[in-house]
Amino acid sequence: MQETHEFMSAATLCVRHVNLGRARPVRVNGRSTTSAIAKQPAPGRVAVGPLGLAGDEQADLSVHGGLSKAVYAYPAAHYAFWQTVRAQARVALWDEPLPGGAMGENLTIEGLDEARLWIGDRLVLPDCVLAVSEPRLPCAKFGAAMGFAQAVKLMAQSGYCGAYLAVVTPGTVAAGDAARLQPGPREVNLRELFKSRVGL
């Protein structure tokens, strides 16, 4: 276990995109609702406060946002998977590259891997510190954003859930920022927790 701690503490990650979105009306399964899942990359440095990124919104605070789920991070490596399954499903615009923020994440991060994340691990960025708090659970809004309902099941099966983060030290974040993963207690693995919550 000590070797794993040393490896993870030395792991360097990089922020590819910082993404923001506003709550807006959408249709999900034929019903009108609101969602802020459609996020777009933001230029420059973005302020990070206890409740998340400046200029970002969450539509349903019962499942997103708050102190423990202030920021949502997603591995950049998983984008290729979603590009492929969207092509297989032949959804609208399936052949266009998915833009940053397509998963509804605030931070698209290179080098991130749910299997190597544990609850309590810290993401140490140049100007702020974030802590892994829990996995993101897929919902119908995610299926609508991907363009096909089976996307929810595919996220559950793949374990490509990303991580909610609490803000330990407020500051700012920008695309291109390097980050270091600082190990926490290493008692609860993020992907294993996700699998237990989705019933796998």
URVEN-V391309 format. One line per field, one symbol per residue. ss: DSSP state (H for helix, E for strand, - for the rest). A space follows every 50 residues. Layout:
ss: ???
This chain:
ss: -HHHHHHHHH-EEEEEEEEE---EEEEE--EEEEE----EE----EEEE- -EE-----------------EEEEEHHHHHHHHHHHHHH----------- ------EEEE---HHH-E---EEEE---EEEEEEE----HHHHHHH---- HHHHHHHH----EEEEEEE-EEE----EEEEE------EHHHHHHHHH--
